[in-house]
Structure formats: structure tokens, C-alpha cells
Amino acid sequence: MAGTGEGREGPALVCRNVKVNGRRTSLRMEPYIWDSLKEICERERLTLNEVCTRIDERRGEANLTASIRVFIVSYYRTAIGSRGFAEDDGPSPILRKALDDAVPLED
């Protein structure tokens, strides 16, 4: 598709640096995934680094990029199941449930 950044392999990946647990790392994800993650950060009033750190702390041996993608799906599925997003201070129940469902803490 001309002009869309998509080729035979699919949409172009965008590489960005984030700090996870205080260390800099590069993540390559589709623009739509970055946009979704940014929206979640804005809704939750958290920085990109904070959300990525929370996911990283829970992911165990799983790949961070894959864990972020699963978290995004879980976040929006949880929101739909909750009949929308609640506006309140601090991390929402949606964020907590999405983290628990997507990257549960190991016992």
C-alpha cells in the first residue's frame, strides 16, 4: 500500500527508547500500538516509563514487547467489560485488572 508505511510484511515498526526500572531500552512496535499505549498512559495519568516498568515487573521470562501488546488488549477488553472508562484519581481498577490479566505476578 503506497504511502501507508505498510509493505508485504505489514505495518512499519517504530523504534523508541523508554526507561524501564531505571534502565534505557529500545522497543520496536507498530505506530497503532504506540498510540494505544500513549492513550492508556494519558487516561491513567502515568508516564510511558511508569507503565512499561509496571509491565516489566510482572512479565517474568516473557518478551517485554509482547507483554506490552497483551497488556493493551487486556486493558481495552477490561474497559469494554466495565462499560467504559472511569475518571478518578490514581491508577484505575481497569489498569490493575489489565495488569493482573495480562502479566500476572508470579507466586
C-alpha positions, 0 to 999 in steps of 0.5 A: 500500500503506497504511502501507508508505511505498510509493505508485504510484511505489514505495518512499519515498526517504530523504534523508541527508547523508554526507561524501564526500572531505571534502565534505557531500552529500545522497543520496536512496535507498530505506530497503532500500538504506540498510540494505544499505549500513549492513550492508556498512559494519558487516561491513567495519568502515568508516564510511558516509563511508569507503565512499561516498568509496571509491565516489566515487573510482572512479565517474568521470562516473557518478551517485554514487547509482547507483554506490552501488546497483551497488556493493551488488549487486556486493558481495552477488553477490561474497559469494554467489560466495565462499560467504559472508562472511569475518571478518578484519581490514581491508577484505575481498577481497569489498569490493575485488572489489565495488569493482573490479566495480562502479566500476572505476578508470579507466586 
